[in-house]
Amino acid sequence: MQIRTGFTLAFDTPGPTPMNLLLNVRPERRPDLVSPEVIRFDPPVAAHQHVDDFGNVCTRIVAPGGRITMSADFVVADSGAPDDLAPEARQIPVHDLPDEVMIFLLGSRYCDTDKLSQTAWNLFGSTPEGWARVQAIVDYAHNRLRFDYQMADATRSAHDGHGQQVGVCRDFAHLAITLCRCMNIPARYATGYLGDIGVPKDPAPMDFSAWFEVFLEGPQGPRWYTFDARHNTPRIGRIVMARGRDATDCALTTSFGPAWLARFEVHTDEVPEMPLAQAA
């Protein structure tokens, strides 16, 4: 299948303002691009790209002051398969984990493991290790929080969300990640495009989405598996833009000075397949 996706974002700044953008798809998805993925800026500005420590494509600009609009519109190929299921996947003992995975066992800005460790062990200490334990955590986070766009809070941690019992997709992910880490299961945050493909159309405006991944030993060896505590069902057509410890590492836009959001539009839709030459 092919998915047409992209965004239009606009910000107002009082003067020249450096910005860091994580608005490209991850390098792993670049071979799937059917048409070029180009971020356009109005007014035009110089842009520099690099890959950060988590493998995300970062674009650095200086907004000149006034309104700046950034947009992209492209087509990406996708297998059309839902998220993988591996109920037999087992938990890997901490001492056997790869070195680069260990960071995803530690507490982070929004994943305050120190405050939820005892809660996690009380809730999940008797559940079977591995996939079943992760699914129990996802079920718990899914049922614990009530989704409400109007209750978005950029400062809400996993512990805060657990107490307030409300949040948006990032809060569901943060709570599940934190509980997994408390149970010695490496978990990382992911964000990107997730359209209403294979599910009823959501009447709310399209947004970027957040989910998470855990590191388990599956039938083909150790790997990262996708889980989604907000939707709690395998979904089709995830297009990852950023991965990291939590939303701090995956902020799609970061301004180093005042920047007021003036426009926010995201689109992600399945489209008829087209050959590469036609799409380009």
C-alpha positions, 0 to 999 in steps of 0.5 A, spaced: 500 500 500 502 507 499 500 512 504 500 520 502 502 524 508 505 530 511 504 537 515 503 544 515 506 548 521 506 555 522 510 559 528 510 566 530 517 569 533 518 576 535 525 575 532 531 571 529 529 564 533 533 558 532 529 551 531 530 544 531 526 540 527 524 532 527 520 532 522 523 527 517 521 520 517 527 516 520 532 513 515 530 506 516 524 508 512 527 512 506 528 506 502 520 506 502 519 513 499 515 513 493 516 521 492 521 526 495 520 528 502 522 535 502 521 540 508 519 547 505 519 553 508 516 560 507 519 564 507 525 560 505 531 559 510 537 556 510 537 549 513 542 544 516 541 536 517 544 531 521 543 525 525 542 525 532 544 520 538 538 516 537 538 516 529 533 521 528 534 526 522 534 533 525 533 539 521 536 546 524 534 553 522 533 560 524 526 563 524 527 570 521 522 573 525 514 574 524 511 568 521 514 562 518 511 556 515 514 549 514 510 544 510 511 537 507 507 532 502 510 526 500 508 518 499 511 512 502 510 505 501 508 500 506 507 493 507 500 494 509 501 489 515 499 490 522 504 491 528 507 484 529 505 480 534 509 475 538 506 472 544 512 467 545 517 473 546 521 472 552 524 477 557 531 478 556 535 478 563 538 485 564 545 482 564 544 479 557 542 485 554 546 489 549 550 495 551 546 500 547 539 498 550 541 499 557 539 506 557 532 504 555 531 501 562 533 508 566 529 513 568 528 519 564 525 526 564 517 524 563 519 517 565 520 517 573 521 510 574 523 512 581 516 514 583 512 508 580 517 502 581 513 499 587 507 500 584 509 496 578 512 491 582 505 490 586 501 490 579 505 486 575 510 482 579 506 476 579 505 476 571 508 472 566 515 475 564 515 477 557 510 479 552 504 477 557 507 482 562 508 487 557 501 486 554 498 487 561 502 493 562 499 496 556 492 494 558 493 497 565 495 504 562 490 503 556 484 503 562 488 507 567 488 513 563 482 517 559 484 520 553 482 528 552 485 532 547 483 538 552 487 536 557 494 536 554 500 538 558 507 538 556 510 538 563 506 531 565 510 525 567 508 518 567 507 519 575 503 525 574 499 521 569 498 515 573 495 520 578 491 524 574 488 518 570 488 523 564 492 525 558 494 524 550 497 519 546 504 521 549 502 520 556 499 513 555 506 511 552 510 515 558 506 511 563 507 504 559 514 505 558 515 507 565 512 501 568 516 496 563 522 499 565 520 498 572 520 491 571 526 491 567 524 491 560 527 496 556 522 500 553 523 506 548 518 512 545 516 513 538 512 518 534 510 519 527 504 518 523 499 514 524 493 515 520 486 511 520 487 506 516 484 499 517 480 502 523 473 507 523 475 514 521 476 519 527 472 525 527 478 529 531 483 533 527 489 529 524 495 529 529 502 526 530 501 520 534 506 517 540 507 509 541 512 505 544 517 499 543 520 494 547 526 489 547 524 482 547 527 475 545 522 473 539 522 467 534 528 470 530 532 473 536 532 479 540 529 485 537 524 491 538 516 490 538 511 496 537 506 497 542 500 502 543 497 503 550 492 508 547 489 504 542 491 497 545 490 494 538 495 492 532 495 498 527 497 499 520 501 504 517 505 507 522 511 511 519 516 513 525 519 520 525 523 519 531 525 515 537 528 516 544 528 515 551 521 519 552 518 526 548 524 530 550 528 526 545 523 526 540 520 533 540 518 534 533 519 542 534 524 545 539 525 553 539 530 556 542 526 563 544 519 564 544 515 561 538 507 561 538 504 556 534 499 559 529 497 553 524 497 545 525 495 540 520 497 533 519 494 528 513 495 521 513 491 517 508 492 511 504 492 512 496 492 508 490 499 506 488 503 509 483 509 508 480 516 511 482 516 516 476 509 518 476 510 520 484 516 524 483 
